[in-house]
């Protein structure tokens, strides 16, 4: 039997000492989590949880389904089918939000009923959400501490199957929270937070998102971008092409840029929560850089002659 109070104290102590060992790797999932804060916050409120619990939901989403909104918060199975992994037999659901509320309200450890949302309590709540097999063995949870100096090895490679020599390649939620707190100073853990009553609010983003490259790519993916964009934050040819496809489908000016009109159309489509049918558009024309053999070979072609027209004149 695991002493939850002792585990909470241990996690709080580890938090006070922890240092990141894979710091740069945490930045991308942290930005994605922050970009979807409104969505997670709405889920927390619908489940009757305090607002700080949006962080719990965000980092669980990373661990359980790699921030894929087509998969359930509970165990990473597709939410539109009956789940086969623990907790099995859940669903199908109508949306990621419906599946998330079910996981928080109706599945052990019944996160919506938990009361301690101090940092030690939050980390323990997360450990319980994953399972307390690590605590039962007296070792730090990979789910919580991977990517920090509080974890070295040991991982459950399947439900109930523990390998003490396996190193968890996935980042842990504690380090992810640390980086999220750097990006969003409003995230604080000041002690126990009171429970709140469920509110009948619509499940949709209601905070102003950070509109960076990752937000744009994540939004386009949610709206049906094909091929799916890599969440690297770089607004390159693939992302611009996806913007043009969205603009074409939305009936607005097609330039591949994200100005006020495009942001307004994105917000409207995201609030509707439905994929936008897009049509293929021509990709960017990427010319080889000067000095390369490919650029030399281009000279006698049509594009080579076009480039020559704009070549600086030598006086």
C-alpha positions as CSV (number, residue, x, y, z in Angstrom):
1,X,0.0,0.0,0.0
2,X,1.4,3.4,-1.1
3,X,1.2,6.2,1.4
4,X,-0.1,9.1,-0.7
5,X,0.9,11.7,1.8
6,X,4.4,10.4,1.9
7,X,4.5,10.3,-1.9
8,X,3.3,13.9,-2.1
9,X,6.1,15.0,0.2
10,X,8.7,13.1,-1.8
11,X,7.5,14.6,-5.1
12,X,7.6,18.1,-3.6
13,X,11.1,17.5,-2.4
14,X,12.2,16.1,-5.8
15,X,10.7,19.2,-7.4
16,X,12.7,21.5,-5.2
17,X,15.9,19.8,-6.3
18,X,15.2,18.8,-9.9
19,X,17.2,20.0,-12.9
20,X,16.5,19.3,-16.5
21,X,18.8,17.0,-18.3
22,X,17.1,17.3,-21.8
23,X,16.1,20.9,-21.6
24,X,15.9,21.7,-25.3
25,X,13.6,18.8,-26.0
26,X,10.9,20.1,-23.6
27,X,10.4,23.4,-25.5
28,X,8.3,22.1,-28.4
29,X,5.7,20.1,-26.4
30,X,5.6,23.0,-23.8
31,X,4.7,25.5,-26.6
32,X,2.1,23.2,-28.0
33,X,0.6,22.8,-24.5
34,X,0.5,26.6,-24.0
35,X,-1.0,27.1,-27.4
36,X,-3.9,24.9,-26.4
37,X,-4.4,26.3,-22.9
38,X,-8.0,27.5,-23.7
39,X,-9.0,24.1,-24.7
40,X,-7.5,22.4,-21.7
41,X,-8.9,25.0,-19.4
42,X,-12.5,24.5,-20.7
43,X,-12.1,20.7,-20.1
44,X,-11.0,21.3,-16.5
45,X,-14.0,23.6,-15.8
46,X,-16.4,21.1,-17.4
47,X,-15.0,18.4,-15.2
48,X,-15.5,20.5,-12.1
49,X,-11.8,21.0,-11.5
50,X,-9.9,24.2,-10.4
51,X,-8.4,26.2,-13.2
52,X,-4.8,25.1,-12.4
53,X,-5.8,21.6,-13.4
54,X,-5.5,22.6,-17.1
55,X,-1.8,22.0,-16.6
56,X,-2.6,18.5,-15.4
57,X,-4.7,17.9,-18.5
58,X,-2.1,19.4,-20.8
59,X,0.9,17.3,-19.6
60,X,-1.2,14.1,-19.4
61,X,-2.2,14.7,-23.0
62,X,1.5,14.8,-23.9
63,X,2.3,11.6,-22.0
64,X,-0.8,9.6,-23.0
65,X,-1.2,10.5,-26.6
66,X,1.7,12.8,-27.7
67,X,-0.7,15.8,-27.9
68,X,-2.8,14.1,-30.6
69,X,-6.3,15.4,-30.3
70,X,-7.7,12.3,-32.2
71,X,-6.7,10.1,-29.2
72,X,-8.1,9.9,-25.7
73,X,-6.6,11.5,-22.6
74,X,-7.2,8.3,-20.7
75,X,-4.8,5.9,-22.5
76,X,-4.1,7.2,-26.0
77,X,-6.6,5.0,-27.8
78,X,-8.7,6.7,-30.5
79,X,-11.7,8.3,-28.7
80,X,-14.1,7.5,-31.5
81,X,-13.8,3.7,-30.8
82,X,-14.1,1.6,-27.7
83,X,-10.8,1.6,-25.8
84,X,-8.7,-1.5,-25.6
85,X,-5.9,-0.4,-23.2
86,X,-6.4,0.4,-19.5
87,X,-8.9,1.9,-18.8
88,X,-10.5,-0.4,-21.4
89,X,-14.1,-0.3,-22.5
90,X,-14.5,3.5,-22.6
91,X,-16.2,5.1,-25.5
92,X,-16.8,5.7,-28.2
93,X,-17.1,9.5,-27.7
94,X,-18.2,12.4,-29.8
95,X,-15.0,14.5,-29.2
96,X,-11.6,14.7,-27.5
97,X,-13.3,16.9,-24.9
98,X,-16.0,14.3,-24.1
99,X,-13.4,11.6,-23.7
100,X,-11.2,13.8,-21.5
101,X,-14.1,14.6,-19.1
102,X,-14.9,10.9,-18.9
103,X,-11.3,10.1,-18.1
104,X,-11.2,12.8,-15.4
105,X,-14.6,12.1,-13.8
106,X,-15.3,8.4,-14.2
107,X,-11.9,6.7,-14.4
108,X,-9.5,6.0,-11.5
109,X,-8.0,7.9,-9.8
110,X,-11.0,10.2,-10.4
111,X,-8.9,13.3,-10.9
112,X,-11.9,15.6,-10.7
113,X,-12.3,14.6,-7.0
114,X,-8.7,15.3,-6.1
115,X,-8.2,18.3,-3.8
116,X,-4.4,18.9,-3.4
117,X,-3.2,21.1,-6.3
118,X,0.0,22.2,-4.7
119,X,3.0,21.2,-6.8
120,X,3.6,18.1,-4.7
121,X,0.0,17.2,-4.9
122,X,-0.2,17.9,-8.7
123,X,2.8,15.7,-9.4
124,X,1.3,12.9,-7.2
125,X,-2.1,13.3,-8.9
126,X,-0.3,12.8,-12.2
127,X,1.6,9.8,-10.9
128,X,-1.7,8.3,-9.7
129,X,-3.3,9.0,-13.1
130,X,-0.5,6.9,-14.7
131,X,-0.4,4.3,-11.9
132,X,1.5,4.0,-8.7
133,X,3.6,1.0,-9.7
134,X,6.8,3.1,-9.4
135,X,6.0,4.4,-5.9
136,X,5.2,0.8,-4.9
137,X,8.8,-0.1,-5.9
138,X,10.2,2.9,-4.1
139,X,11.6,4.6,-7.2
140,X,10.8,7.9,-9.0
141,X,8.2,7.6,-11.7
142,X,9.5,7.8,-15.2
143,X,6.1,9.3,-16.2
144,X,6.8,12.2,-13.9
145,X,10.6,12.6,-13.7
146,X,12.1,11.4,-17.1
147,X,14.2,14.2,-18.6
148,X,15.4,15.4,-15.1
149,X,18.2,14.4,-12.8
150,X,15.6,12.8,-10.5
151,X,15.3,9.8,-12.9
152,X,17.9,7.4,-14.3
153,X,16.2,4.2,-15.4
154,X,13.2,1.9,-14.9
155,X,10.1,1.8,-17.0
156,X,6.8,-0.1,-17.3
157,X,7.1,-1.4,-20.9
158,X,3.5,-2.7,-20.8
159,X,0.6,-2.7,-18.4
160,X,2.0,-4.4,-15.2
161,X,5.4,-5.2,-16.8
162,X,8.3,-3.3,-15.3
163,X,11.9,-3.3,-16.7
164,X,14.4,-1.8,-14.2
165,X,17.0,-1.3,-16.9
166,X,14.8,0.4,-19.5
167,X,15.2,4.1,-19.9
168,X,12.1,6.1,-20.7
169,X,12.7,8.1,-23.9
170,X,9.6,10.1,-23.5
171,X,9.8,13.3,-21.4
172,X,8.3,13.4,-17.9
173,X,5.5,15.7,-16.8
174,X,7.6,17.5,-14.1
175,X,10.1,18.9,-16.6
176,X,7.4,19.8,-19.0
177,X,5.6,21.8,-16.3
178,X,8.9,23.6,-15.5
179,X,9.3,24.8,-19.1
180,X,5.6,25.7,-19.3
181,X,6.0,27.9,-16.2
182,X,8.8,29.7,-18.0
183,X,6.6,30.4,-21.0
184,X,3.5,31.2,-19.0
185,X,4.2,33.0,-15.7
186,X,0.5,32.8,-14.8
187,X,1.1,29.1,-13.9
188,X,1.6,28.9,-10.2
189,X,1.1,26.3,-7.5
190,X,0.5,28.1,-4.2
191,X,-0.9,25.3,-2.2
192,X,-4.3,23.5,-2.0
193,X,-6.9,24.9,-4.3
194,X,-10.6,24.5,-3.5
195,X,-12.9,22.3,-5.6
196,X,-15.4,24.1,-7.9
197,X,-18.7,22.9,-9.1
198,X,-19.0,21.8,-12.7
199,X,-20.2,24.6,-15.0
200,X,-22.3,24.0,-18.1
201,X,-19.9,25.8,-20.5
202,X,-19.2,25.0,-24.1
203,X,-16.0,23.1,-24.7
204,X,-14.0,25.4,-26.9
205,X,-10.9,27.6,-26.5
206,X,-11.7,30.7,-24.6
207,X,-8.2,32.2,-24.0
208,X,-6.2,34.2,-26.4
209,X,-3.6,31.7,-27.7
210,X,0.1,32.5,-28.3
211,X,0.0,32.8,-32.1
212,X,3.5,31.5,-33.0
213,X,4.5,29.0,-35.6
214,X,3.6,26.0,-33.5
215,X,0.1,27.4,-32.8
216,X,-0.4,28.0,-36.5
217,X,0.8,24.4,-37.4
218,X,-1.3,22.8,-34.7
219,X,-4.4,24.8,-35.7
220,X,-4.0,23.8,-39.4
221,X,-3.5,20.2,-38.4
222,X,-6.7,20.3,-36.3
223,X,-8.5,21.7,-39.3
224,X,-7.4,18.9,-41.6
225,X,-4.1,20.0,-43.1
226,X,-2.9,17.3,-45.5
227,X,-0.2,16.3,-45.4
228,X,-0.1,16.8,-41.6
229,X,2.4,19.5,-40.6
230,X,5.4,18.8,-38.3
231,X,5.2,21.0,-35.2
232,X,8.5,22.6,-35.5
233,X,7.4,26.3,-35.3
234,X,9.1,27.0,-38.7
235,X,6.7,28.7,-41.1
236,X,8.3,27.3,-44.2
237,X,7.0,26.2,-47.6
238,X,4.9,23.3,-46.2
239,X,3.2,25.6,-43.6
240,X,2.6,28.4,-46.1
241,X,1.1,25.9,-48.6
242,X,-1.3,24.6,-45.8
243,X,-2.2,28.3,-45.1
244,X,-3.0,28.8,-48.8
245,X,-5.1,25.6,-48.9
246,X,-7.0,26.8,-45.8
247,X,-7.5,30.3,-47.3
248,X,-8.8,28.8,-50.5
249,X,-11.4,26.7,-48.6
250,X,-12.3,29.6,-46.3
251,X,-13.0,31.9,-49.3
252,X,-10.5,34.6,-48.2
253,X,-7.5,36.1,-49.9
254,X,-4.9,33.5,-50.9
255,X,-1.4,34.6,-50.1
256,X,0.0,32.1,-47.7
257,X,0.4,34.8,-45.0
258,X,-1.4,35.0,-41.7
259,X,-2.8,38.4,-41.3
260,X,-6.0,39.6,-39.4
261,X,-8.4,38.1,-42.0
262,X,-6.7,34.7,-41.8
263,X,-6.5,34.7,-38.0
264,X,-10.2,35.5,-37.8
265,X,-11.0,32.7,-40.2
266,X,-8.9,30.3,-38.2
267,X,-10.5,31.3,-34.9
268,X,-14.0,30.8,-36.5
269,X,-13.1,27.4,-37.8
270,X,-11.4,26.2,-34.6
271,X,-14.5,27.4,-32.6
272,X,-16.7,25.3,-34.9
273,X,-14.5,22.3,-34.1
274,X,-14.9,20.8,-37.5
275,X,-12.2,20.0,-40.2
276,X,-12.1,22.4,-43.1
277,X,-12.2,20.6,-46.5
278,X,-9.2,21.9,-48.3
279,X,-8.1,21.7,-51.9
280,X,-4.5,21.2,-53.1
281,X,-2.6,24.3,-54.2
282,X,0.7,24.5,-56.0
283,X,3.7,24.3,-53.7
284,X,6.2,27.1,-53.3
285,X,8.8,27.3,-56.0
286,X,12.2,26.8,-54.3
287,X,15.1,27.8,-56.5
288,X,18.6,26.4,-55.8
289,X,21.0,28.8,-54.1
290,X,23.7,30.6,-56.1
291,X,27.0,28.9,-56.4
292,X,25.6,25.4,-56.6
293,X,25.7,23.1,-59.6
294,X,21.9,23.0,-59.6
295,X,21.9,26.8,-59.9
296,X,24.4,26.6,-62.8
297,X,22.3,24.0,-64.6
298,X,19.3,26.3,-64.2
299,X,20.9,29.2,-66.2
300,X,19.7,28.2,-69.7
301,X,16.1,27.5,-68.5
302,X,13.1,29.9,-68.3
303,X,13.6,30.5,-64.6
304,X,17.3,31.1,-65.2
305,X,16.4,33.9,-67.6
306,X,13.9,35.3,-65.2
307,X,16.6,35.4,-62.5
308,X,19.0,37.1,-64.9
309,X,16.6,39.9,-65.4
310,X,16.9,40.9,-61.8
311,X,20.7,40.4,-61.5
312,X,22.5,43.5,-60.2
313,X,24.1,45.4,-63.0
314,X,27.8,45.9,-62.9
315,X,28.9,49.5,-63.6
